[in-house]
């Protein structure tokens, strides 16, 4: 047996384990693609119906020492097959994911298999939370005493492909007393600070055994939403220099970098919900009386968020509330049965995040 055969045997073993446990292997084709991202595509505040005013121009309009609302990003996108030539369309119910990578879904006992292609400029990876993985599917480089094929996942080179295999055991599903499904996430961990702030992060949902519909979604839920309350730090992005060169209007007076007291540093902190600000997150629509499940999470910056739903309440952490808390990389599941039709504000209650655009609306029909 050669080292070259080991990844194949590991993959085969994972598949056999999934079959013996009654689950299935769910294969996804995911690439890291680089593209221009607009945090507010209408160039206005959709919550006020006005062009930028007050503090808003500091973060949304280009100017001396400011980049504006457009940046080069790297994001995960799903393709139809291993040729990576045709993007897989997002279903309408998941268009609200915005900048987030494709939804990866499984049921306890399944195996998630991701064929990953790096179409980017730097080494990128896919590191999962919660599920099971061997060293060749961890997606994080550090001195762990391994080598050879066990390091190929750490940072996939530009143009490279790697297959990540993540079995979903019982401990990756809901715990006793929890609801029927739980949220995890995946993100690039080749250089985590730069990778995540550049945009490489996405959601995973795991449903308990015996609690899933045919597509893997929980059978006691009518509608699901995933919302990332993310302070994306463009100062830490791989593309900061390129973004200054491309989008800063005055090349002779570029933004200053590294001065935490400087207004420029603050202007490069994007307060977002799924990568969108000031009401640009669309698609959070439901009907009165539906069983709605919200999956909320934060990203890697110095983050403390207080998501607040106007007009209706949720059950989160076994209590009735309309405000919950999420800290850095924390995940929270909240269930709602809306009884109050209308268009309602949904935002972070942390003052700086609210002023910076971490706000949108949801609609109950």
N, C-alpha and C positions, 0 to 999 in steps of 0.2 A: 504493500500500500504506500502511495506517495502522498506528500503533503497536498498535492494538487487535487487529490480525490476527497480530502476531508470535508470541504464545504459542501460538496454534493451529498456525501453520506449524512452530514448533519441535517441538511435540508430533507433528505429522504426519511431520516429518523423522526424529524418533527412532523412530517406528513403522516407517518404510520401512527404516531402517538395521537394525533388529532382524530384519525379514523377510528382508533380503538376506543376513544372516549366519546364517540358519537357525534363529534363536531365535523366541520368542513374547513377546507383551506380557502380563504378569501384573498385573491390576488389583486394587487393594485399596481399600476404603472405610474410612477410619480417622478417628475423632473424638477430640478431647481432651475428656473428661468429668470433672466434679468430683463427688466422692463421699466418704463416710466410709470410712476404712481402719482395720482392726484388725490390729495387728502380731502378736497372739497371741489368736486368737478363743476359745480355751477358758478364758482367764484362768488358765492354769497352765503349768508347765514340763513339756512332754510327754516330756522326756528323763529326768526324775526321778520323774514321776508325782505331784508335790507342788505345792501352791500356792507362791507366791513366797517365797523365803527368801534369806538372805545379802544379796548386792548386788542381787539381782533386783528387789526392790520399788522401788529408786531409778529404774529405767527403765520398769517395767511398771505400777506402781500410782500412781494420782493421790494427791496430798497437797500439803502446803504447798510451794510453789515447783516443783511437778511436775505435768505434764499427764496422764501415764499411757500407756496402750497404744493409744488411739484418736486419730486426727487426720483433719482434712479434707485430701484429696489431689486432685491432677489426674492422670489416667492416660489412656493411649491405649487405645481399645477399637475392635474391628472390627465393622462393620455389613454387612448383606447387599447394599445398593445405595446409590445416591446420594440417596435420600430420608432416610437416616439415622434410620429409624423402628424398624428391627428389628435387634437385636444378633445377630451371627453366633455361634452356639455354639462354644465351644472343644472340639476333639476331646479325648477322655479322655487321650490320650498327651501332650497339651500343657497340661493343667490345672495342672501344676507351675509354669508361668510366673508365677503369682501376680500381683504388681503390674505386671509387665512388659507392654509393649504386645504386639500380635499379632505372631506370627512372619511375617516377610516372606521368601519363598524365591524363588530364581532359579537358573538354569543359565547358565554363561558363554554369551554371545550373546543372552540374553533382555533385555527391558526391564521394569523395575519401574515401574508407574504407580500413584501413590497419590492418591486423591481425599480431601483432608483437610478436615474441618469443625471449626472451633473452637467448642465449646459452653461454653467457660470464661469466666472473669471478666477475664482479661488477654490480651494478644497472645501467641500461641503459634505454634510452627513445627515443621517436621520437617527436621532436618539429618542426612544420611547419612554414614557412613564408608565409604571404600573404593571405592564405585561411581563412575561418571562422572556429572557433572551440569553444566548450564549455569547462568548466574547467576540465572535465574528459578526454579531448583530447589535452591538451596544452603541456604536456610532460616537465614541468619545475617546480622544487620545490622551493617555497618561501612562505612567510607568506601572503597568500591572503585571509584569513578568511574562507577557505573552509575546509572540512573534509570528511571522509568516502570514498565513491566511487569517489569523485572528486579529491582525492589524489592518487588513484591507478595508474594513468598515469605518475606520477612525476618521478619515478625511478623503473622500473620493475625489480623485484629481479631475481637472477640467476635461470634459469629454468622456469620463469614465462611467462605468456602470457597476453597481453592486446589488446583490439580493439580500435583503434583510428578512429574517424569519422570526416571528414573535408569537409563540404559543400563548393562549389565553386561559390560564388555569383558574381554579375557583377563587384564589386570592386576588385575581384581577377584576373580579365581578363585585356585585353589591355584597356588603357585609350583612349579617343578621340584623334586622331592624331597619335597614336602608330601603330606599325605593328600588324599583325593578331594574334600573340602569344607572351606570356611573360614567363619569367623564374622566378621560386621561388626555394627555397631549403628546405630541412629538415635535422635535425641533432640531435644527442643526447644532452640533456640539463640537465641530472641528475647532472653532474659536468662538465660544458661546456668546460673549458680549457683542462681538461684531455681527455674528451670524443672525441672532435673533433680532437685533435692532435694524438689520438690513431687511428683515421681513420673513425669515425662514422659520415658521411655526404653524402648527395646524392641530385639529382636534381628533380624538379617538373616543368612540362611545362603545361601552360594553354592556350588554344586556344579560341578566341572570339566566341560568339554564331553566328551560321550561316557561320562560316569561316573554318570549319573543314572537313576533309575527314572522312571516316567511322571509321578509327582507332583513331581519335581524333587529328591527326596532321594537321597543317595549310594547306589549299588547294591551297595556292599560293606559296608554297615552295617545292622544289624537294629534298633537302638534308639538314639535321640538324646535328650540332655538339655541344656538351657540353664540355667545357674545364674549369677546375678549376685551376687557378694559385694559388698554395697553398704552403706556407712556413710551412711545418709540423714540429713542434717543439718537437723533441723526448725527450728533457729535461722535457717536461710537460706530457709525456705519462704515462698512468697507468702502463706500463710495463718497465719503465726505468731500475729498478733494475734487472728484469729478463733478459733484453736485455744485460746488462753488464755481467751478469753471464753466459749467453749462447753464446754471440758472441764476447765479448772482448777477444783478444788473450792472454793477460797477466793479469791473475786474481790478481797478486800481485801488479800491478800498474793500478788499474781501473781508468776509466775516472773520473775527478773531476766534481762535480755537484754544480751549484749555483754561480760560479765565471764568471760573464759576460765578463770579460776581457780575460778569458782563451780560448785557441784555441779549447779545448775540447767542450766548449759550442757551438762554431761556427760549429764544425764538426757534431753536433747533430741537426743542422737546415737543413732540407731537402728541397731544392728548386725544386719544382715538378710541372708538368702538369699532372693532374689526377693521382698523386702518382708516376709518373715516371720521370726520369731525363736523360739528355744527349742523347736525340733522341730516347728514348725507347717508347714514346707514338706513337702507330701505328694506322692506319685506317682512317687518315684524308685525304680521297681520294674523288675526285669529277671530273666532266667532264666540259669542257669549255662550257659556256653558261647556265649552270644550275643555278637555283635560290637557293642559299645556305644561310642558316641562322646559325649564330654562337651565342651560349649562353655562356657568360663568367662570372665567378664569382671568388671571393677571399674567404679566410677562416678567422679564428678568431685571428691569430697572428697580430703583428704590421706590417701590410702589405700595401704597395703601389706598384701597378704593372702597367706596360706600355706594353701591348700586341702589337706586331708589326708583320704584315704580309709582307713578301717580295713578290714582283712580281705582286701583285694585290691590289685592294683597296676595302673598305667597306663603307657602310653608317651606321653610329652610331651616336645617339643623333642628328639626322637630319642634319648631315654634312658628306661630303666625306672625308675620311681619310685612312691612313694605320697604324696609331697608336691610340689606345684609352687608357683610364685610368680606373682602378678599385681599390677601396680602401677596407678596411676590411669589409668583408661580403657584398660587393656591387655586384650587378648583372647588366650586360650590354648585350644588344642584338645588333648584327651587321649583316647586310645583304650584301652579295657578289654575283656578277655575274662574275665569273672568265673569263677573256679573254686571259690569258697568260699561255699556257701550260708549264708544267715543274715541277720539285721538288723544293720547296721554303721553306726557313727558316721561322719558326714561333716561336717567343720567347718573353721573357720579356726584356725590354730595361733598366731596373734597373741594374746597373753594377754588384752588388753583387749577384743578382739572376741569371744573365746570367752566371757568372763565376761558380756559384754553381750548374748549370745544368738545369735551367728553360728554356729549349729550345728543339725544335723538328722540324719536317718538315711537310708540307702538299703537296699533289700532285694533279695537274690538268692534266687530261688526254685528 
